[in-house]
């Protein structure tokens, strides 16, 4: 909800298609040119090993005991990278960011 309150245009897949397979989620993100925000590392495999397309992925890797950091760290990543999140696989951790280009985005 923090993202929506901050004016971000987003869709919660759990609201619109709770049983959607990962490839369906990626396909929708690609069709609508949306970043995919997730806590599921499986999307990395789909992008890098199976060459599935997606405009960009932001993977939240914040430990459960530090979940209060999720919002602030995500906002920090958005502020730091902005539109540069597109075309990249960005990992948001509690103390650092890691980012690498997606295939075909270099």
MORA-V87993 format. One record per backbone hydrogen bond with DSSP energy under -0.5 kcal/mol. CO is the residue of the C=O (numbers start at 1). NH is the residue of the N-H. Records with the same first field share a line. If there is no record, write none. Layout:
# MORA-V87993
CO->NH  NH
This chain:
# MORA-V87993
1->5
2->6
3->8
4->7
8->10
11->13
12->15  16
13->17
17->20
21->24  25
22->26
23->27
24->28
25->29
26->30
27->31
28->32
29->34
30->33
34->55
35->37
36->38  58
38->60
39->41
40->43
41->44  45
42->46
43->47
44->48
45->49  50
46->52
55->87
56->36
57->59  90
58->38  60
59->61  92
61->63  94
63->66
64->67
66->69
67->70
68->72
69->73
70->74
71->75
72->76
73->77
74->78
75->79
76->80
77->81  82
78->82
81->84
82->85
83->86
85->88
87->102
88->57  90
89->100
90->59  92
91->93  98
92->61
96->93
98->91
100->89
102->105
